[in-house]
Amino acid sequence: MASIRTLNKWANAHTYYALDILRIALGVFLFIKGIGFISQTQTLVELITPLQGYAGVMITVHYVASAHLVGGILIAFGLLTRWAIAAQLPILIGAILINFVGEMNVGNLILATVVMFISLFFIFYGSGKHSADYIMKMGY
C-alpha cells in the first residue's frame, strides 16, 4: 500500500497533459476494440481457434468484449485505472501469444505489443492528476 501511495505522489507531481491524452487514447482504443469484438464475434472466435481445446471459447469472447468495454471507459476517465488495466493484461498477453500459436500477423503483433507496453506504464504511473481518481481523492 505504501508503494502505491508513493507511486501516486510521484505521478501527481510529474503529471503532463500528454500522458493524460495517452491514457484517454488508450481507453478509447480499448473501448472501440470492445465494440469491434461485439460486432464481429465470429472473427474473434476464428482468432481463438488455435486455443479451442484450452478454454471455453464463448467465455473468452465475453470476457474480452466486456473487459475492453468497461475497462476502456474506466481508463479513459481515470477511474480505477490500475484495476482496469490489470483486467486487460491477460487479453493483451493472449493477443501477443496468439500470433505465435496461430497465423502470424505482424501488424496485430506490433499493435498488441505497443498497447501492452503503454498499459504496463500506466500500471506503475496510475491515472495521474487529471483523472476521476484524483478528483474523488481530493474531494472536489
N, C-alpha and C positions, 0 to 999 in steps of 0.2 A: 504494500500500500504506500509506503514511503517513497518507493522508487517511481510509482505512477504520479504521486504528488510532485516529486522533483521534476519529472518529465513535463508535467503540465505547467509548472512555474517557468521552466526553461522555454517551452513553446510559446507561452503568453508573452514572455519578454522578447522573444525573437520572432514575432509574427509579421508576416508580409502579406500584402493583398494577392500577390502571385500564387502563394501557397493556398490561400483560400479559394482562389479561382480554380486551381488544380484540384482541390478537394471537391468542389462543386462539380467540376467537369467529370471527375471520376464517378461521382454519384449519379449524374445524369447519364453517363455512358452505361453504367450498370443497369439503370432503370430501363433504358432503351433496349439493352440486350435482353432483359427480362420480358419486355413486350414482344421482342422478336422470337423468343423461345415459346411464348404462349401462342403466337400466331403461326409459328412453323414447328409444331410439336413433332411432326414426322421427321423433319431434318435433325432434330436433337436425338430422336430415337435411333436414326441411322448413324449418328456420330458415336453413340454409346454401344452399338452392336459388337465391337470387339470386346467389350466388358460385360456382355449379356449374361454370362454364367455366374458373375460375381455378386451382383446385387439386383434388386428389383428395378427394372428399367423405369416403370411409371413412378416409383418412389423417387428415383433420381431426377426425373423430369420435373416433378412437382417441387422438389427441394430447390433445384436450380432456378426455376422461374420465380418462386416466392422469395427466395433469398436475394435474388437480383432486384426484384421489385421493391420489397420492403427495405433491404439494405441500401439500395440506391437512393431512396428518399431520405433515409436517416443520415447517410454520408453527406448528401448534398446540403442538408440543413445543419449538419454538425451536431447531431443528437445521437449519443451512444456510438460514436464513430468507431472506437476500438472494437466494441462488440459486433457492430455491423460488418466490419472488415474481417473479424475472426470468422464470421459465418461465410464469408466469401473465399477464404483461403483454401478450403478443400475443393471448391469448384475450380479455382484458378490452378491448383496443383493438378487436378484432373484434366483441365484444358491443355496444360503443357504435356502431361504424360500421354494423352490420347494421340498426340502426333507421333509418338514413338511406337505405340502399340498398333495403331491403325495406319491409314494412309497419311503420309507426311504432307502437311500444308504449311509452308514456310510463313506465309502471311499471318495465319492464325497463331502459329507458334510465337512469332515476334510480338503480336498484339497481346497474347496471354502473358508473355514474359514481362512486357513493359507494364501492364496492369498489375502484375504480381509485385514488381519492384515498387511501384507507386503505392500499392496497398501496404507493403511492408514498411515503407517510410511513414505512412500515416498511423500504423500500429504504434510506432515509437513517438511520433510527433504529436499525435492526438488531433483534436478538432481545431485547435487554435483559438485565438482571441475573438475572432468574428464568427461565432457559432452559437447555436442554441444552448449547448452545454455551458458555455461561458456566461451567457445571459442568465440562465437559470441559477448558476452558481453565485453570481454577483447579486441576484435579486432585483434586477431592473424591472 
